[in-house]
Each structure stands twice: as structure tokens, then as C-alpha cells.
């Protein structure tokens, strides 16, 4: 997959949605696979996201990534309202790339309503797989208990809650090498042009939650020399940083859980289309999606993710 990015304005570096312009992407569109190919059937549910997320670009990049693996056949809906259990019946897996709010502080959040939300929960509860993808963790603010149970954790933007580390490129750590998703991977990998979302709010109702990948929220990254104007020194002074929960420690970024009989793969990485070109992000997303949809992992890790030695695994 070839992705070209162009920044229209230096103002796009600001967090103000009134001036931010998403960098353009150019991607090819794959032809449909032959029916009856035996691939896992995936429905990507999208249609909205917050202002800094190119949901159409990432959706197409995800679609291409999954289909190029030879393991998935992908369909996309940009309007899930009105969906029913019959809508989801043909699929093995749903991937949620959706956030209703344009800006996190908006009071209103367009969601799918009934019966679509109940159909989604019932689909996973009855054994369907689900991938909760990057911007979707902001869905349902301030509270949506059933979605929070499905996702395992959510991004809740209050001063005492979730935050984005200033770094656009960061090292991630595989902390569970026994999962079929991460087996054989290096301990440390990289993600670039991405968001490290930390101090998530965790749902006590989630079952069998298992953290696979973490990222270190370094207080030094909030220094004005590195962080820029989005992170004013007055808000991120050493004293305030020291008081922030889960600062200066590893934070979960990727995990698995169960929702009824369904397998859920929660994936906070993957901010932009070109983020998905990097081996670590692509490998983790592919293998996690396959696990969520089938319970097994057959997709090989990409070259730059393979462990240097497997002697200690």
C-alpha cells in the first residue's frame, strides 16, 4: 500500500478543530475478493471521528491491510444506524473505527441508537469477534457502561483522566509473549505518527482482560522543548506531572478480553493511514483481528517485529 501525506498548513499542528486540516492521503482501492473464498468476513463500522482523525483514510488502509493478508474479506458501512442482528449475521468480525464527537468537549454525541447498538452487543455476546480501534475509545463519554464493558477501557478527557503523550513516535513493549497474537515478537517495537493514550478508565465489568502491549508515559516528554504549544508548561509543571495518575510508568495500549462468548481485541494504536504501514502496528492489528474473528493466529509477523531470539520464550 502506498500512502502520500501532505500537510496543508502549519496550523494543522494545533489542537483547535477550527483550524486543523487533516493531511490528505492517496490510496488505491482493492477489487473485491471472489465470493466463497473462505476468508474471515469483516464489517468495518465507521462514518464519524473526532476532528484530527482521518477515518476514511484509516478505514481504507485497514481494509487494504486485512485483505492483502489473504485472510479477510472486508465490507464497510458509514451508516450503522438502523442495523439489526440480521445485518451482522454474515460476519465473523466487526471492527469499530468510530467516534461520534467532532471535538472531545462537544456536548452531543451522534451514536447509532436502537436497534443497532443492541444488535452489536448481541453479535459479540453470541460469539462474534470485535476489534475496538483507536478513536473508538472516546465513544460514549461521559458514560456508556455496556460499551465500556465491551472495550475494557475508554478515553475520558477530564483533568484527572486520560491524556495523550506528546510524542508522535514512541517505543511500545510486548509484555505477554504467550498470547498467540504476540508470540514470537520482539519485546520492544516502534509506532510512528501515532498517539499514545494513557491513564484510560477501566471497566470493572470486563471479563478475562489480558494486556499484551504497553507504552511508557515519560514525564520528560511533556517538557516544552519537546511537547510544543499543545502542552503548556503551566499545565504540565513537574509538580502537576508528579500528581497525574499513571505518569512515569507503563500504560496498557493493546489488550484482549471476552464479552459473552465473543473475543474482543482492543487496539489504541493506529492514528493515521501511514501509521498502519509500520511493521509493528500492521502485525499487531492483523494478528489481533484474526484472533478476534477465529480464535487462532496463522498470519506471520512482519520482519521488523520478529524476536531476535526465542530462547527465553
Legacy VTK file of the C-alpha trace (Angstrom):
# vtk DataFile Version 3.0
C-alpha trace
ASCII
DATASET POLYDATA
POINTS 313 float
0.000 0.000 0.000
1.286 3.412 -0.957
0.227 6.400 1.105
1.132 10.005 0.380
0.636 12.643 3.040
0.597 16.400 2.590
0.262 18.962 5.346
-1.763 21.900 4.063
-0.932 24.342 6.816
1.431 24.705 9.717
-1.692 25.464 11.730
-2.615 21.770 11.457
-0.243 21.174 14.339
-2.639 22.970 16.672
-5.342 21.211 18.673
-8.051 23.736 17.741
-10.571 21.948 15.497
-11.499 25.227 13.803
-8.064 25.452 12.169
-6.963 21.838 11.934
-6.915 20.266 8.476
-6.359 16.522 8.156
-3.392 15.767 5.851
-4.614 14.330 2.559
-3.941 10.696 1.727
-3.960 8.913 -1.605
-4.561 5.180 -1.578
-5.583 2.554 -4.075
-8.787 0.599 -3.612
-8.560 -3.160 -3.907
-11.042 -5.076 -6.039
-13.451 -7.347 -4.199
-12.382 -10.919 -3.487
-14.082 -13.832 -5.136
-17.176 -14.910 -3.162
-16.776 -18.089 -1.165
-13.036 -17.628 -0.713
-13.132 -18.972 2.845
-11.765 -15.762 4.283
-12.936 -14.299 7.580
-15.769 -11.887 6.887
-15.264 -8.436 8.435
-17.549 -5.421 8.719
-15.836 -2.112 9.472
-18.268 0.220 11.220
-17.250 3.835 10.689
-18.719 7.133 9.488
-17.515 9.692 12.028
-14.494 10.513 14.178
-13.015 13.440 16.079
-11.509 16.254 14.026
-7.905 15.022 13.993
-8.743 11.533 12.744
-8.878 10.688 9.054
-11.489 7.978 9.477
-11.961 7.435 5.749
-8.221 7.175 5.182
-7.628 4.783 8.081
-10.673 2.703 7.138
-9.373 2.176 3.624
-5.865 1.470 4.902
-7.250 -1.109 7.340
-9.326 -2.673 4.584
-6.318 -2.961 2.287
-4.110 -4.305 5.074
-6.599 -7.006 6.042
-7.428 -8.071 2.501
-3.808 -8.123 1.316
-3.062 -10.674 4.032
-5.309 -13.146 2.204
-7.150 -13.938 5.417
-10.049 -11.442 5.359
-12.878 -10.270 3.165
-13.924 -6.767 4.245
-17.063 -4.674 3.885
-17.527 -1.104 5.177
-20.553 0.774 6.461
-20.514 4.524 7.060
-24.044 4.442 8.420
-24.752 1.814 11.067
-27.981 3.360 12.326
-30.880 1.003 11.766
-28.707 -2.108 11.693
-30.148 -5.310 13.149
-28.913 -8.746 14.114
-29.652 -9.805 10.526
-27.273 -7.089 9.314
-24.411 -8.616 11.291
-25.272 -12.279 10.794
-22.976 -12.817 7.741
-19.864 -11.595 9.566
-17.205 -13.220 11.730
-15.831 -9.916 12.986
-16.728 -6.254 13.378
-14.089 -3.521 13.558
-15.191 -0.268 15.178
-13.488 2.849 13.782
-15.943 5.421 15.086
-16.217 8.385 17.441
-19.376 10.471 17.418
-17.927 13.740 18.649
-16.088 16.130 16.333
-14.373 17.635 19.370
-14.000 15.764 22.657
-15.732 18.533 24.615
-18.844 18.596 22.394
-21.969 18.071 24.470
-23.782 15.962 21.887
-22.505 12.672 20.505
-24.252 11.114 17.490
-24.392 7.368 18.047
-26.257 4.528 16.338
-29.316 4.228 18.591
-31.585 1.256 18.872
-31.721 -1.349 17.478
-28.182 -1.046 16.116
-26.383 -0.801 19.457
-28.225 -3.777 20.900
-27.550 -5.727 17.693
-23.833 -5.013 18.013
-23.654 -6.133 21.640
-25.726 -9.223 20.889
-23.493 -10.124 17.931
-20.372 -10.152 20.092
-22.123 -11.702 23.097
-23.173 -14.642 20.900
-19.651 -15.354 19.692
-18.806 -12.739 17.068
-15.410 -11.090 17.209
-14.796 -7.373 17.742
-11.841 -5.042 17.240
-12.108 -1.715 19.063
-9.860 0.614 17.081
-8.015 3.823 18.047
-10.566 6.739 18.003
-13.364 4.471 19.191
-12.102 4.550 22.780
-13.544 8.067 23.116
-17.019 6.778 22.251
-19.787 7.072 24.817
-18.493 9.877 27.033
-19.126 10.580 29.797
-20.551 7.101 30.458
-21.752 4.172 28.388
-21.378 1.153 30.698
-22.147 -1.540 28.130
-19.678 -0.203 25.590
-17.104 0.254 28.344
-17.577 -3.387 29.303
-17.030 -4.394 25.674
-13.961 -2.215 25.121
-12.387 -2.848 28.522
-11.241 0.751 28.870
-12.162 4.151 27.472
-10.609 7.548 26.892
-12.242 10.035 29.225
-10.887 13.566 28.800
-11.116 15.202 32.181
-8.105 16.655 34.001
-7.809 13.572 36.184
-8.439 11.121 33.376
-6.940 10.198 30.030
-4.236 12.101 28.190
-2.120 11.896 25.047
1.644 11.701 25.461
3.254 14.480 23.360
5.475 12.079 21.431
4.341 11.221 17.896
6.779 8.326 17.688
7.350 6.039 20.633
8.559 2.627 21.713
5.998 0.034 22.727
6.615 -3.041 24.839
5.207 -6.522 24.375
4.508 -7.727 27.918
2.788 -11.042 27.141
4.666 -13.382 24.817
2.343 -16.326 25.425
-0.668 -14.949 23.587
-0.942 -16.281 20.013
-1.145 -12.648 18.895
2.250 -11.665 20.297
4.076 -14.988 20.349
7.429 -14.700 18.597
7.510 -10.893 18.619
10.308 -8.706 19.942
9.907 -7.238 23.384
10.294 -3.668 22.109
8.712 -2.306 18.927
8.024 1.145 17.469
4.975 3.108 16.392
5.298 6.358 14.430
2.876 9.203 13.642
0.697 7.773 16.373
-0.991 8.602 19.674
-0.023 7.062 22.977
-3.213 7.378 25.009
-2.592 6.812 28.703
-4.455 6.720 32.012
-7.535 5.160 30.459
-10.607 4.499 32.559
-11.047 0.766 33.053
-14.343 -1.077 33.284
-14.628 -3.420 36.281
-17.246 -5.428 34.368
-14.883 -6.577 31.590
-14.066 -10.289 31.648
-10.706 -12.024 31.119
-8.851 -8.816 30.292
-5.239 -9.519 29.313
-2.773 -6.717 28.488
-0.465 -7.541 25.572
1.344 -4.260 24.829
2.207 -1.205 26.927
3.797 2.206 26.420
5.836 4.274 28.877
4.347 7.688 29.666
7.550 9.649 30.218
7.145 12.916 32.184
10.200 14.244 30.349
8.223 14.178 27.098
5.972 16.955 28.444
8.858 19.416 28.670
8.165 22.443 26.467
11.299 21.732 24.428
9.690 18.539 23.170
5.973 18.983 23.669
5.220 22.273 21.913
2.269 24.654 22.438
-0.362 21.941 22.837
1.177 21.153 26.242
1.625 24.488 28.072
4.179 24.478 30.852
1.656 25.782 33.358
-0.461 22.652 32.979
2.466 20.250 32.889
4.789 21.577 35.546
6.929 18.996 37.393
4.591 19.168 40.392
1.495 18.611 38.300
3.120 15.836 36.311
4.050 14.051 39.528
0.411 14.159 40.635
-1.017 12.776 37.384
-2.188 9.156 37.721
-0.123 6.570 35.854
2.543 9.058 34.821
6.144 7.779 34.734
5.023 4.193 34.185
3.953 1.676 31.559
0.339 2.067 30.411
-1.701 -0.596 28.572
-2.111 0.094 24.842
-3.322 -3.251 23.445
-5.309 -5.952 25.223
-7.765 -8.804 24.758
-10.927 -9.623 26.662
-14.155 -11.602 26.449
-17.675 -10.315 26.048
-20.084 -13.171 26.474
-18.829 -15.821 24.032
-17.138 -13.203 21.847
-13.466 -12.317 21.639
-12.574 -8.603 21.821
-9.292 -7.078 20.671
-8.740 -3.533 21.953
-6.195 -1.586 19.909
-5.461 2.017 20.882
-2.700 2.413 18.257
-3.166 3.337 14.585
-3.788 7.089 14.413
-3.277 7.638 10.674
-3.154 5.696 7.388
0.637 5.795 7.240
0.874 4.561 10.839
-0.510 1.275 9.530
2.460 0.844 7.186
4.861 0.280 10.083
5.571 -3.347 10.820
4.664 -3.297 14.495
1.241 -1.712 14.052
0.400 -3.792 10.979
1.483 -7.049 12.595
-0.390 -6.443 15.826
-3.572 -5.365 14.058
-3.563 -8.267 11.597
-2.873 -10.947 14.161
-5.289 -9.465 16.688
-8.081 -9.237 14.123
-7.518 -12.831 13.096
-7.648 -13.954 16.727
-10.830 -11.984 17.399
-12.523 -13.406 14.315
-11.409 -17.026 14.580
-9.674 -17.759 17.884
-6.429 -18.716 16.130
-3.485 -16.852 14.616
-1.888 -18.014 11.359
-0.614 -14.680 9.992
3.172 -14.426 10.220
4.739 -11.397 11.912
6.438 -8.864 9.675
10.226 -8.781 9.506
10.889 -5.886 11.883
8.748 -7.412 14.616
10.262 -10.897 14.809
12.113 -11.649 18.043
15.898 -11.715 17.730
15.915 -14.902 19.763
13.171 -17.178 21.033
15.331 -18.948 23.609
13.634 -17.286 26.589
10.045 -17.588 25.360
LINES 1 314
313 0 1 2 3 4 5 6 7 8 9 10 11 12 13 14 15 16 17 18 19 20 21 22 23 24 25 26 27 28 29 30 31 32 33 34 35 36 37 38 39 40 41 42 43 44 45 46 47 48 49 50 51 52 53 54 55 56 57 58 59 60 61 62 63 64 65 66 67 68 69 70 71 72 73 74 75 76 77 78 79 80 81 82 83 84 85 86 87 88 89 90 91 92 93 94 95 96 97 98 99 100 101 102 103 104 105 106 107 108 109 110 111 112 113 114 115 116 117 118 119 120 121 122 123 124 125 126 127 128 129 130 131 132 133 134 135 136 137 138 139 140 141 142 143 144 145 146 147 148 149 150 151 152 153 154 155 156 157 158 159 160 161 162 163 164 165 166 167 168 169 170 171 172 173 174 175 176 177 178 179 180 181 182 183 184 185 186 187 188 189 190 191 192 193 194 195 196 197 198 199 200 201 202 203 204 205 206 207 208 209 210 211 212 213 214 215 216 217 218 219 220 221 222 223 224 225 226 227 228 229 230 231 232 233 234 235 236 237 238 239 240 241 242 243 244 245 246 247 248 249 250 251 252 253 254 255 256 257 258 259 260 261 262 263 264 265 266 267 268 269 270 271 272 273 274 275 276 277 278 279 280 281 282 283 284 285 286 287 288 289 290 291 292 293 294 295 296 297 298 299 300 301 302 303 304 305 306 307 308 309 310 311 312
